[in-house]
């Protein structure tokens, strides 16, 4: 089993160790709600927020096109 190797959210000197996907360090794109959720402790995800937002919108747009074509 793979475990999260990011710093712990409460004690940054420790490794998180939560089984993947770690809810504390994983960005989530919910296409049904057109929502992007990024945990506050995911520093890398926060830096990439704009790119993740673009990816989420692209997925939602593509799903909308597929639904319209059906």
Secondary structure, 3 states (H helix, E strand, C coil): CCECCCECCCCCCCECCCECCCCCCCCEEECCCCEEECCCCCHHHHHCHHHHHHHHHHHHHHHHHHHHHC
